[in-house]
Amino acid sequence: MFLELAYSSKAVPNLCDKDIQAIQSTSSKWNVKNDISGCLIFHKQYFVGILVGNERIVRGLFLDLASDLRHTDITLLAKENTPWRQFDNWNMIFQVGSNKTKFLPTGKLYKNNIIGLAQIVEKRTYTSRIFWNSVIELMNDKSA
Ligand SMILES: Cc1cc2nc3c(=O)[nH]c(=O)nc-3n(C[C@H](O)[C@H](O)[C@H](O)COP(=O)(O)O)c2cc1C
């Protein structure tokens, strides 16, 4: 069995490119080593993430994440045990519309691509539906 866990949070106001890159590089190394897959979306000042893997490891990682000073308002959106792994081979950060960050494209087309992806990607569980719905909401939220 795998644990799937979706969460959202708000980046601290001074979070910059380097912080995002640091999160990405720590996460991709650690997650591969610990057989965790998932997806992290960063749009303007908000994160929406999903983690999939061994139950004990995902719980431990989420506790670590929750005490990370680079974000606040950490909210557990949904979690469930699943017999199959979703987000196999996924380990990425999408980032849209931040003027402070330049290493990924920004703008309407990119935003629409993320929304398109969120709409078509297979969602076999409640938790993944909540995750992708939150991504769509975040992309469409004018204030975010
Ligand atoms: C939004 C967000 C998502 C993160 N996702 C992961 C992740 O998937 N895997 C990971 O190892 N660290 C992730 N981190 C970093 C962890 O919070 C933490 O820095 C890392 O586990 C190293 O912990 P340590 O500094 O106590 O050694 C994330 C941080 C933030 C702010």
The ligand as a Gaussian input file, in Angstrom:
#p B3LYP/6-31G(d) Opt

LIG

0 1
 C        6.658000      23.536000      -0.287000
 C        7.802000      22.656000       0.086000
 C        7.846000      21.356000      -0.425000
 C        8.888000      20.501000      -0.096000
 N        8.899000      19.225000      -0.601000
 C        9.897000      18.374000      -0.246000
 C        9.937000      17.062000      -0.736000
 O        9.055000      16.605000      -1.488000
 N       10.987000      16.279000      -0.355000
 C       11.992000      16.715000       0.456000
 O       12.913000      15.957000       0.763000
 N       11.974000      17.974000       0.937000
 C       10.976000      18.816000       0.615000
 N       10.977000      20.100000       1.096000
 C       12.071000      20.508000       1.986000
 C       11.824000      20.011000       3.418000
 O       10.883000      20.846000       4.065000
 C       13.123000      19.988000       4.236000
 O       13.828000      21.151000       4.043000
 C       13.951000      18.820000       3.812000
 O       13.239000      17.653000       4.094000
 C       15.299000      18.788000       4.551000
 O       15.074000      18.791000       5.926000
 P       16.217000      19.198000       6.935000
 O       16.629000      20.587000       6.534000
 O       15.565000      19.114000       8.285000
 O       17.303000      18.183000       6.723000
 C        9.936000      20.964000       0.761000
 C        9.880000      22.269000       1.264000
 C        8.834000      23.116000       0.927000
 C        8.809000      24.512000       1.478000

